[in-house]
Amino acid sequence: YAGEPASQPERIQNPNLTWEVARMTNLGVDVSLYDRVDLTVDVYQKDNEDLLQNVRLPGTTGFNSVTRNIGSVRNQGIEIGISSQNIQSAFSWSTDFNISFNRNEVLSLNDGEDITNGLQRIMVGNDLRTWYMREWAGVDPENGNPLWVKQTKDADGNVVTEETTSNYNEATLQDVGSASPDFNGGLRNVFSYKGWRLNTFLNFVYGNKIYHSARELFDSDGAYATYNQMVLKDEWNRWQEPGDNATHPKPIYGGNKQSNKPSSRYLEDGSYIRLQNVTLSYSLPAPWTDSIGIRSARVFVSGDNLVTLTDFSGMDPEVGIGGYASTKYPISKKYLMGIEIGF
């Protein structure tokens, strides 16, 4: 106001907002076999209604959006847990295993209108975290130019023709996968023998797609001269001459036809298996501890995040629920040694 910085409301108020509503149905089964195996199965369906979403408004209103209770999402899945006593004697071995499968689907939105959420789009009938961008089609072997998919659709939205193009702006925005995993879980094994105890735990995720946004800078085919370029993975290769079947376009100072702009080129398989913890410990026998006037003593060594098996090219495939991987500091390995004494 009067030439000075001012502020204005961005979103119009809505006095009719209410809480979101969740309706959940569960069916669970617990089974015990021979006092050695316990099985738990839980099947569920959860419908979230009256979701709080921002609805875009015409510019003539003077506001960008208004928050309303609109839309609904359904989550369906199954969770399975198994605990077993594999060996019970002087040497013992027990196992705990769990795995979860979940599918979600957007059931309704405001007037059926899609909601753009960064590089994702919320659409009726799709997963809530659907990646919506241009589909990468590789590299033209004749000239090393980038390629994307270009679709032609009829009036009903059905794909009539599909071809490739080196023009980024001609490429079609489309559903190219989801950030939601097909399943995830964990496995724990405990081995014990005469005071010795070995505990191992690994967890796993499968089927999700991660958008590796840092590669827009570090794998940009020459678009940014001020950034170092990443070392290509063993199965990747750069186009050099006509006839090359390459994974990466010809590098050009200033960029090669916007090849580093958002597309499924930077979507990667986020599946991984991680050895999250290994602990080896030894508990001193009771006569030893009694002789020095203590109740118990345990010596242990432990390691966290020791091994991760994944095809993801970044530092760490464990990302947030949104599915974006940038330049975050990777999870660290930890090694511990200690003594626990009980009095």
Secondary structure as GFF3:
##gff-version 3
##sequence-region A 1 343
A	DSSP	beta_strand	11	12	.	.	.	ID=ss1
A	DSSP	beta_strand	21	33	.	.	.	ID=ss2
A	DSSP	beta_strand	37	49	.	.	.	ID=ss3
A	DSSP	beta_strand	52	56	.	.	.	ID=ss4
A	DSSP	three_ten_helix	59	61	.	.	.	ID=ss5
A	DSSP	beta_strand	65	69	.	.	.	ID=ss6
A	DSSP	beta_strand	72	87	.	.	.	ID=ss7
A	DSSP	beta_strand	91	108	.	.	.	ID=ss8
A	DSSP	three_ten_helix	110	112	.	.	.	ID=ss9
A	DSSP	beta_strand	115	117	.	.	.	ID=ss10
A	DSSP	beta_strand	120	122	.	.	.	ID=ss11
A	DSSP	beta_strand	130	134	.	.	.	ID=ss12
A	DSSP	beta_strand	136	139	.	.	.	ID=ss13
A	DSSP	beta_strand	146	153	.	.	.	ID=ss14
A	DSSP	beta_strand	159	165	.	.	.	ID=ss15
A	DSSP	three_ten_helix	168	170	.	.	.	ID=ss16
A	DSSP	beta_strand	173	178	.	.	.	ID=ss17
A	DSSP	beta_strand	183	193	.	.	.	ID=ss18
A	DSSP	beta_strand	196	206	.	.	.	ID=ss19
A	DSSP	beta_strand	209	212	.	.	.	ID=ss20
A	DSSP	alpha_helix	215	218	.	.	.	ID=ss21
A	DSSP	three_ten_helix	264	266	.	.	.	ID=ss22
A	DSSP	beta_strand	267	269	.	.	.	ID=ss23
A	DSSP	beta_strand	272	283	.	.	.	ID=ss24
A	DSSP	alpha_helix	286	291	.	.	.	ID=ss25
A	DSSP	beta_strand	296	310	.	.	.	ID=ss26
A	DSSP	beta_strand	324	325	.	.	.	ID=ss27
A	DSSP	beta_strand	334	342	.	.	.	ID=ss28
###
